[in-house]
Amino acid sequence: MAQGRLTLMDPPIEELLDKVDSKFTLVALGALRARQVNAYYNSLGEGMGRVVPPQVASVSGKPLSIAFEEIAAAKATFIRIDPEELAAAELAAAEAELAAAELGVLDAVEDIAAAELAAVVGGLSEGADALDSVEPAEDEGPAAG
């Protein structure tokens, strides 16, 4: 006689809960993957797929059942991000963005200074040319008074 299951769900919920850290994670992961599977089936025949096809051979055609079978087979997993690591990564990204902005400001200041220096040097050379073209005035001697 065939051994029956205590539940109608295949894979059993206990097996699925062993793959994740909480029921909430199981629900979120299953729903996310089921939407991806559904999007895959809806986009068939529309060129190159942007969504990963089902990773397990399933008897069921329902996206949620396929998602749970993938979780049971460890084909769909999750990564819990540590809040401290996330904060450190965000801080490093903000510091890099600030350094890039400061570098951009310094480059802009250097460009402005170079343009002003060129204008001053250009003005001095024009002034020197103008002084060369001026003829000295003749002295008429001391003024009679």
ZIURLIN-V128119 format. One record per backbone hydrogen bond with DSSP energy under -0.5 kcal/mol. CO is the residue of the C=O (numbers start at 1). NH is the residue of the N-H. If there is no record, write none. Layout:
co={CO & CO}
nh={NH & NH}
//
This chain:
co={2 & 12 & 13 & 14 & 15 & 16 & 16 & 22 & 23 & 24 & 25 & 26 & 27 & 28 & 29 & 30 & 31 & 32 & 33 & 34 & 35 & 36 & 37 & 38 & 39 & 41 & 43 & 56 & 62 & 63 & 64 & 65 & 66 & 67 & 68 & 69 & 70 & 70 & 71 & 75 & 79 & 82 & 83 & 84 & 85 & 86 & 87 & 88 & 89 & 90 & 91 & 92 & 93 & 94 & 95 & 96 & 97 & 98 & 99 & 100 & 101 & 102 & 103 & 104 & 105 & 106 & 107 & 108 & 109 & 110 & 111 & 112 & 113 & 114 & 115 & 116 & 117 & 118 & 119 & 120 & 121 & 122 & 123 & 124 & 125 & 126 & 127 & 128 & 129 & 130 & 131}
nh={4 & 16 & 17 & 18 & 19 & 19 & 20 & 26 & 27 & 28 & 29 & 30 & 31 & 32 & 33 & 34 & 35 & 36 & 37 & 38 & 39 & 40 & 41 & 42 & 43 & 44 & 46 & 58 & 66 & 67 & 68 & 69 & 70 & 71 & 72 & 73 & 75 & 76 & 74 & 77 & 81 & 86 & 87 & 88 & 89 & 90 & 91 & 92 & 93 & 94 & 95 & 96 & 97 & 98 & 99 & 100 & 101 & 102 & 103 & 104 & 105 & 106 & 107 & 108 & 109 & 110 & 111 & 112 & 113 & 114 & 115 & 116 & 117 & 118 & 119 & 120 & 121 & 122 & 123 & 124 & 125 & 126 & 127 & 128 & 129 & 130 & 131 & 132 & 133 & 134 & 134}
//
